[in-house]
Every structure is written in structure tokens, then in C-alpha cells.
Amino acid sequence: MDSNETQIRVEEDGPRRTIHVNGPLDLPNTETVRQALLESVVRSGDASLDTLVGLAGLTRIDLSGLQLLCSSHRTAISRGNSLRLADPPAWFQEFCSAAGFARSRSTCPHRRGDECIWSA
């Protein structure tokens, strides 16, 4: 795999779909990830679907990647589904906070109760 190319692996387990992101989630690669996320969160005819975004293989992210995750979460919530992040790298939470994507600063009107994609 080219270090600048993102690879996506999808696992299905009943009503749960895990989308593993390996490589960068930056502007040149957001379309690849967007397609996988969109397919997962808008699966028609299904109810109470859970999408996990596995980030253990994430090598870097930029603002476009953060915005994509936020938008995907909003879309999932609006359809009665959920989207959560799993296994982010150690640096991920600090990067999110520095970029202004932190639960403590979130004014997101789409979040349900304490459910926030930026929770640690």
C-alpha cells in the first residue's frame, strides 16, 4: 500500500457494520471513505443500524477528514442510526481537540443526549 493511499475494509456482523480505515484520511482520500460511510449510514429499509469506524490503521487526518466523520455522524443520527469511532490512534483525540472538534466544545444540535462522536 502506498503511504498516501487509504484502504477500506468492511466487516458485517448483523446490524453492525465496521469500516476499517487504513492510511490517511485527508483531502485526497476523503472520497474513498465517504463512499463507504454513506453506503453504511443510508442503507435503506434497515432500522437501528450501528456503524463503527475503525481507526486503528489511521496514519493521519486533516480537517476534511474530521468534517467527513462529523457529517457522517449527523446523517446516521438523522436516519435513526448510530455511528461511532473505534480504536483511534493515541494522537487522534488531541488532534481533534486542537482542531476544535471536542465534545466539551460541541454545540451540535444533532447529538442524542450524551452521545457524541468526539467523546473519548
C-alpha positions in Angstrom: 0.0 0.0 0.0 1.2 3.5 -0.9 1.6 5.6 2.3 -0.6 8.3 0.7 -3.4 5.9 -0.3 -6.3 4.9 2.0 -7.5 1.3 2.1 -11.0 0.5 3.4 -12.1 -2.9 4.7 -15.7 -3.5 5.6 -17.0 -6.2 8.1 -20.6 -7.0 8.6 -22.0 -8.5 11.8 -25.8 -8.5 11.8 -27.0 -4.9 12.3 -23.4 -3.7 12.8 -21.0 -2.7 10.0 -17.4 -1.8 10.8 -15.5 0.3 8.3 -11.7 0.0 8.9 -9.7 2.9 7.7 -6.1 2.2 7.0 -3.9 5.1 5.9 -4.6 8.8 5.7 -8.0 10.4 6.0 -7.1 13.6 4.2 -8.5 15.6 1.3 -7.0 13.4 -1.5 -8.6 10.3 0.2 -11.9 11.5 1.7 -14.0 10.4 -1.3 -13.0 6.8 -0.8 -14.0 6.9 2.8 -17.1 9.0 2.1 -18.5 6.3 -0.2 -18.1 3.6 2.4 -19.6 5.7 5.1 -22.5 6.9 3.0 -23.4 3.3 2.0 -23.4 2.3 5.6 -25.4 5.1 7.2 -28.1 5.3 4.5 -28.8 1.6 4.0 -32.4 1.7 3.1 -35.1 -0.4 4.7 -32.9 -1.1 7.8 -33.6 0.2 11.3 -31.2 0.7 14.3 -28.0 0.2 12.3 -24.7 0.7 14.1 -21.7 1.8 12.1 -18.3 1.6 13.7 -15.4 3.4 12.1 -12.2 1.5 13.0 -9.3 3.9 13.1 -6.5 1.7 14.4 -4.8 1.9 11.0 -5.3 5.7 10.6 -1.9 7.3 9.8 -3.0 11.0 9.6 -6.2 13.1 9.3 -6.9 16.7 8.3 -9.8 19.0 8.6 -11.7 17.5 5.6 -11.4 14.0 7.3 -12.8 15.4 10.6 -15.6 17.1 8.7 -16.5 13.9 6.9 -16.7 12.0 10.2 -18.9 14.7 11.7 -21.2 14.8 8.7 -21.5 11.0 8.5 -22.4 11.0 12.2 -25.1 13.7 11.6 -26.5 11.7 8.7 -26.6 8.5 10.7 -28.4 10.2 13.6 -30.9 11.8 11.3 -31.9 8.4 10.0 -32.2 6.9 13.5 -28.9 5.0 13.2 -25.6 5.4 15.0 -22.0 6.0 14.0 -19.2 5.6 16.5 -15.4 5.8 16.2 -13.4 2.8 17.4 -9.7 2.3 18.3 -8.4 5.7 17.3 -4.6 6.2 17.5 -3.1 7.8 20.6 -2.7 11.2 18.9 -6.2 11.4 17.5 -8.1 12.9 20.4 -5.5 15.7 20.9 -5.6 16.5 17.2 -9.4 16.6 17.2 -9.4 18.9 20.2 -6.8 21.2 18.7 -8.9 21.5 15.5 -12.0 22.4 17.6 -13.7 19.0 17.4 -14.2 18.2 21.1 -17.2 17.2 23.0 -16.6 19.8 25.6 -16.9 22.5 22.9 -19.6 20.8 20.8 -22.8 22.7 20.1 -24.0 20.0 17.7 -27.8 20.1 17.6 -27.8 16.5 16.2 -26.3 14.7 19.1 -28.6 12.5 21.2 -28.1 13.0 24.9 -24.6 12.2 25.8 -23.8 10.5 22.5 -21.1 12.5 20.8 -18.8 11.3 18.1 -15.9 13.3 19.7 -16.2 11.5 23.1 -13.0 9.8 24.1 
